[in-house]
C-alpha cells in the first residue's frame, strides 16, 4: 500500500513540475473521473492490486466517456453530463463497497 502511495506521489509531482498547477489539476481530474469509479467497482473482485489498477484504467478509458455520451444525449449539456456521470459512477462504486 505504501508503494502505491509513493508511485502516486511521484506521478503527481512529475505533472506538477512539468506542467505546473494546471497539469496537477488535469491528472487529479483523470484519476477521479476515469480511474476511481472503476477501481471501486473492481474492489469487490478478488485479484492483485496491480491487476485491479491496470484493469480499472482500461475500463475507465471506455466506461466514463460512454456514460457521458449517453447522458449528454438526454441532457444536451456536456458539462452537466460529465458531472452527472461522475456522480453516478462514484456513487455506484461506493455503493458496491458498502455492501
N, C-alpha and C positions, 0 to 999 in steps of 0.2 A: 504494500500500500504506500509506503514511503517512497519507493522507486517511482511510482506513477505520479506522485506529487512533485517530485524533483523534475521529471520529464515535462510535466505541465508547466512548471515554473520556468524551465529553460525555453520552452516554446513561447510563452508569454513574454519573457524578457527579449527573445530574439525579435519578435514582432514589434515590441516597444522600441528597441534600439534601431531597427531597420526602418520602420515606418512611422514612429512617433505614437502619440496618443490615439490617432485615428486607426493605425494598424492594430493597436491593442483592442480598441472597440470592435473592429471587424472580426478579429479572431475570437473574442468573447461572444459576439453575436453568432458566429458559426458554431461554436461549442454549445451554446444554449439552444439555438434553434434547430440545428441539424443533428448534433450528436447526443445530447442529453435525453430527449424523449425516447429515442430508440434504445439507448443504453439502459434506461429504466425499465423499458418493456422487456428487454433481454435478460434482465437481472433474475427473472423467475426461472430461466433455463439454466440447468447445471452445465457449466463449461468454464474453461480457464478465463481469467480476466483479459489476457491478451486477445484471445479469440473473440470474447464479448466486445472488446473495444473495436477490433477490426470489423466485425460484422455490423456493429452499431453505426460505424462510419459509413459503410456501404449502404445500409438500409436508410440512413439519414439523408444520403445524397438523392435517393429516389423517392422516399416517403414524403418528406416535407414539401418539396415542390409539387408533388401530385395533389396533396391535400390543399395546398394554397391555390392551385389552379382550379380545382373543383369548387372551392368556396368562393373564389373570385367570379365564377360564372353565376353564382346566386347573388352575391352581394354587389358586384360590379365596382368594387374599390379594392385595389391591390394592397394598399397599406392596411386596410381593415381586415382583409382576408388573411394577411400574414399574422396579424395579431390574434385573430380568431383561431387559426390553425395551430399556432404555437400554444395557445391556452388549451385547446382540445388535446393535443398530443402530450403536453406536460401533465395535464390532469389525468389522462389515460395511463401514462407511465407511473405516476404517483399512486393512482388507484390500484393498479396491479401489485404494487409493492406493499400496500397497506394490508391487503387480504392475505 
